Amino acid sequence: MKILVLGAGKMGCFFLDLLSFEHETAVYEKKPERLRFTFNTLRFTTMEEIENFKPELVINAVTVKNTLPAFEEVLPHLPDDCIISDIASVKTGLKEFYTECKHRYVSTHPMFGPTFANLNQLSHENAIIISEGDYIGKIFFKDLYQRLGLSIYEYTFEEHDKTVAYSLSIPFVSTFVFSAVMKHQDAPGTTFKRHMNIAKGVLSEDDYLLQEILFNPHTSGQVEQIRSELKKLLDIIDNKDEHGMSEYLAKIRENVRANL
């Protein structure tokens, strides 16, 4: 299959590495200096090259902010039967875009970013495939993700957004609060250093990505739960309520066990 990847960032190069020995691959990148990291693939910087290549599948791997503009730029230069796809962690506007465009599509979300995941060992990671997509496109990504050892879940766009609001907004907001109140430690403990490393990783993400995850319409309810729990904990601390603290610790330990 002829596969065109949009964007030669970490995830774009990751997919090129996966696919380039079984398919004829090409990458389109506006920053030519990034192309020096690609291997065994054609390197494009113009629309004319894309037209001549005639891809059968396009994988949009640019940043969340540029996902829709990248599609709009390349769409007029694709064959009518080309399947278009995205791997965006935020699907805002994509359902409407796919509904209006005349191409078959598939939308997936590898639930591992290059910030924390070991891209060489993904057997404990997950991936979501959007159920509204093209059947052939879904089969392609399902096979690819299975070969990586990922656990695969099929959700609608709506179900995906709810999952992202829970799985990303809670740790992101918790990290923001930690970062906002922390101060320099000459001799930090192990737990502090681990939280610090998580904070560095989260805050290295693109601002637009962080914004869109937190502006997800389902995020507010999740953040409200954090505020409610903080209030309960603060009441226990202020009252030095040993019994209340014991019950609270038992509750959250059981919650952690139930989610392992």
C-alpha positions as CSV (number, residue, x, y, z in Angstrom):
1,M,0.0,0.0,0.0
2,K,1.1,3.6,-0.7
3,I,1.0,5.4,2.6
4,L,1.6,9.2,3.1
5,V,2.4,10.4,6.6
6,L,1.8,14.1,7.3
7,G,4.4,15.4,9.7
8,A,7.9,14.1,10.6
9,G,7.6,14.7,14.4
10,K,8.0,11.9,16.9
11,M,4.8,10.1,16.2
12,G,5.1,10.6,12.4
13,C,8.5,9.1,12.4
14,F,7.2,6.3,14.7
15,F,4.6,5.3,12.1
16,L,7.1,5.6,9.3
17,D,9.4,3.2,11.1
18,L,6.6,0.7,11.6
19,L,5.3,0.8,8.1
20,S,8.2,1.6,5.7
21,F,9.5,-2.0,5.4
22,E,6.0,-3.5,4.4
23,H,4.6,-0.6,2.5
24,E,5.7,2.2,0.1
25,T,5.8,5.2,2.4
26,A,6.3,8.9,2.0
27,V,6.3,11.8,4.5
28,Y,5.3,15.4,3.9
29,E,6.9,17.9,6.1
30,K,7.1,21.7,5.9
31,K,10.3,21.9,7.9
32,P,12.9,20.2,5.7
33,E,15.4,19.8,8.6
34,R,13.1,17.3,10.2
35,L,13.3,15.0,7.2
36,R,16.9,14.1,8.0
37,F,15.6,11.8,10.7
38,T,13.5,9.7,8.3
39,F,14.6,6.4,6.9
40,N,13.6,4.2,4.0
41,T,10.8,6.5,3.0
42,L,10.2,9.2,0.3
43,R,10.5,12.8,1.5
44,F,8.1,15.4,0.2
45,T,8.0,19.1,0.6
46,T,5.5,20.0,-2.1
47,M,1.9,19.2,-3.1
48,E,3.1,18.2,-6.6
49,E,5.1,15.3,-5.1
50,I,2.0,14.1,-3.2
51,E,-0.1,14.2,-6.4
52,N,2.5,12.1,-8.3
53,F,2.8,9.6,-5.4
54,K,-1.0,9.0,-5.4
55,P,-1.3,7.7,-1.8
56,E,-3.9,5.1,-0.9
57,L,-3.8,6.0,2.8
58,V,-2.9,9.3,4.6
59,I,-1.9,9.3,8.3
60,N,-2.2,12.8,9.7
61,A,0.5,12.9,12.5
62,V,0.9,16.7,12.9
63,T,0.1,18.5,16.1
64,V,-3.5,18.7,17.3
65,K,-3.6,22.4,16.4
66,N,-2.6,21.7,12.8
67,T,-4.6,18.5,12.2
68,L,-7.5,20.1,10.4
69,P,-5.4,22.7,8.5
70,A,-3.1,19.9,7.3
71,F,-6.1,17.9,6.0
72,E,-7.5,21.0,4.2
73,E,-4.2,21.6,2.6
74,V,-3.6,18.1,1.3
75,L,-7.2,17.0,0.4
76,P,-7.4,18.6,-3.1
77,H,-4.2,16.7,-4.1
78,L,-5.3,13.2,-3.1
79,P,-7.0,10.5,-5.2
80,D,-10.7,10.2,-4.7
81,D,-10.3,6.7,-3.3
82,C,-7.6,7.6,-0.8
83,I,-8.5,6.8,2.9
84,I,-7.6,9.7,5.2
85,S,-6.8,9.1,8.9
86,D,-5.8,10.9,12.1
87,I,-4.2,9.8,15.3
88,A,-5.1,12.9,17.3
89,S,-5.7,12.7,21.0
90,V,-8.3,15.5,20.8
91,K,-11.1,14.9,18.2
92,T,-12.6,18.3,18.3
93,G,-14.1,19.2,14.9
94,L,-13.0,16.0,13.3
95,K,-16.3,14.2,13.2
96,E,-17.9,17.2,11.4
97,F,-14.9,17.5,9.0
98,Y,-15.1,13.8,8.1
99,T,-18.9,14.0,7.6
100,E,-18.5,16.8,5.1
101,C,-15.4,15.6,3.2
102,K,-15.9,13.0,0.4
103,H,-13.1,10.7,1.4
104,R,-13.3,7.4,3.4
105,Y,-11.7,8.0,6.8
106,V,-10.5,6.3,9.9
107,S,-9.8,8.0,13.2
108,T,-7.7,6.4,16.0
109,H,-6.0,7.4,19.2
110,P,-2.8,5.6,20.3
111,M,-3.1,6.2,24.0
112,F,0.7,6.6,24.4
113,G,2.5,9.8,23.7
114,P,6.3,9.9,23.0
115,T,6.7,11.9,26.3
116,F,6.3,8.9,28.7
117,A,5.8,5.7,26.7
118,N,8.6,3.5,25.6
119,L,7.9,3.2,21.9
120,N,9.9,0.0,21.7
121,Q,7.8,-1.7,24.4
122,L,4.0,-1.0,24.1
123,S,2.5,-4.2,25.3
124,H,0.9,-2.5,28.3
125,E,-0.5,0.4,26.4
126,N,-3.9,1.0,24.8
127,A,-5.3,2.3,21.5
128,I,-8.8,3.6,20.6
129,I,-10.3,3.1,17.1
130,I,-13.3,5.3,16.4
131,S,-16.3,3.1,15.3
132,E,-17.7,5.5,12.8
133,G,-14.7,5.1,10.5
134,D,-14.3,3.1,7.2
135,Y,-14.3,-0.7,7.7
136,I,-11.1,-1.3,5.7
137,G,-9.3,1.6,7.4
138,K,-10.3,0.2,10.8
139,I,-9.0,-3.3,9.9
140,F,-5.7,-1.8,8.8
141,F,-5.1,0.0,12.2
142,K,-6.5,-2.9,14.2
143,D,-3.9,-5.2,12.6
144,L,-1.1,-2.7,13.1
145,Y,-2.0,-2.0,16.8
146,Q,-2.4,-5.8,17.5
147,R,1.1,-6.4,16.2
148,L,2.4,-3.8,18.7
149,G,0.7,-5.7,21.5
150,L,-1.7,-2.9,22.3
151,S,-5.1,-3.4,23.9
152,I,-7.6,-2.1,21.4
153,Y,-11.0,-0.5,22.2
154,E,-13.6,0.7,19.7
155,Y,-15.5,3.9,20.8
156,T,-17.7,6.5,19.1
157,F,-16.3,10.0,18.8
158,E,-18.5,10.9,21.8
159,E,-17.3,8.0,23.9
160,H,-13.7,8.8,23.0
161,D,-14.0,12.4,24.2
162,K,-15.5,11.2,27.5
163,T,-12.6,8.7,28.0
164,V,-10.0,11.4,27.2
165,A,-11.7,13.8,29.7
166,Y,-11.3,11.2,32.4
167,S,-7.9,9.6,31.5
168,L,-6.1,12.8,30.6
169,S,-7.8,15.7,32.3
170,I,-7.6,14.3,35.9
171,P,-3.8,13.6,35.8
172,F,-3.2,16.9,33.9
173,V,-5.1,19.0,36.3
174,S,-3.5,17.2,39.3
175,T,-0.1,18.0,37.7
176,F,-1.0,21.6,37.2
177,V,-1.9,22.0,40.8
178,F,1.3,20.3,42.0
179,S,3.3,22.6,39.7
180,A,1.5,25.7,40.9
181,V,2.2,25.2,44.6
182,M,5.6,23.5,44.6
183,K,8.8,25.3,45.5
184,H,12.5,24.5,45.2
185,Q,13.7,21.7,47.3
186,D,17.4,21.3,48.1
187,A,16.9,17.7,49.1
188,P,13.7,16.5,47.5
189,G,12.3,13.1,48.5
190,T,11.7,10.2,46.0
191,T,8.0,10.9,45.7
192,F,8.6,14.6,45.1
193,K,11.1,13.8,42.4
194,R,8.8,11.4,40.6
195,H,6.0,14.0,40.6
196,M,8.5,16.6,39.3
197,N,9.4,14.3,36.4
198,I,5.8,13.8,35.5
199,A,5.2,17.6,35.7
200,K,8.2,18.2,33.3
201,G,6.8,15.7,30.9
202,V,3.2,17.0,30.9
203,L,4.3,20.6,30.6
204,S,6.6,19.8,27.7
205,E,3.4,19.1,25.7
206,D,2.1,21.6,23.2
207,D,0.1,24.4,24.8
208,Y,-2.8,23.9,22.4
209,L,-3.0,20.2,23.1
210,L,-3.2,20.9,26.9
211,Q,-5.8,23.6,26.3
212,E,-8.0,21.4,24.1
213,I,-7.9,18.5,26.5
214,L,-9.0,20.8,29.4
215,F,-11.6,22.6,27.2
216,N,-13.2,19.2,26.4
217,P,-16.9,19.6,27.3
218,H,-16.6,16.6,29.6
219,T,-13.6,17.9,31.5
220,S,-15.4,20.3,33.8
221,G,-17.3,17.5,35.6
222,Q,-14.0,15.6,36.2
223,V,-12.3,18.7,37.7
224,E,-15.3,19.3,39.9
225,Q,-14.8,15.9,41.4
226,I,-11.2,16.8,42.2
227,R,-12.4,20.0,43.9
228,S,-15.0,18.0,45.9
229,E,-12.4,15.5,47.1
230,L,-9.9,18.2,48.0
231,K,-12.6,19.8,50.2
232,K,-13.2,16.5,52.0
233,L,-9.5,16.0,52.6
234,L,-9.0,19.6,53.8
235,D,-11.8,19.2,56.3
236,I,-10.2,16.0,57.7
237,I,-6.8,17.8,57.9
238,D,-8.2,20.9,59.6
239,N,-10.1,18.9,62.2
240,K,-7.2,16.4,62.7
241,D,-9.8,13.7,62.3
242,E,-7.9,10.5,62.7
243,H,-10.9,8.3,62.1
244,G,-11.9,10.2,59.1
245,M,-8.4,10.0,57.7
246,S,-8.3,6.2,58.3
247,E,-11.6,5.8,56.4
248,Y,-10.5,8.1,53.6
249,L,-7.2,6.2,53.1
250,A,-9.1,2.9,53.1
251,K,-11.5,4.3,50.4
252,I,-8.8,5.5,48.1
253,R,-6.7,2.4,48.5
254,E,-9.7,0.3,47.5
255,N,-10.3,2.6,44.6
256,V,-6.7,2.1,43.4
257,R,-7.0,-1.7,43.8
258,A,-10.2,-1.7,41.8
259,N,-8.5,0.1,38.9
260,L,-5.4,-2.0,38.6
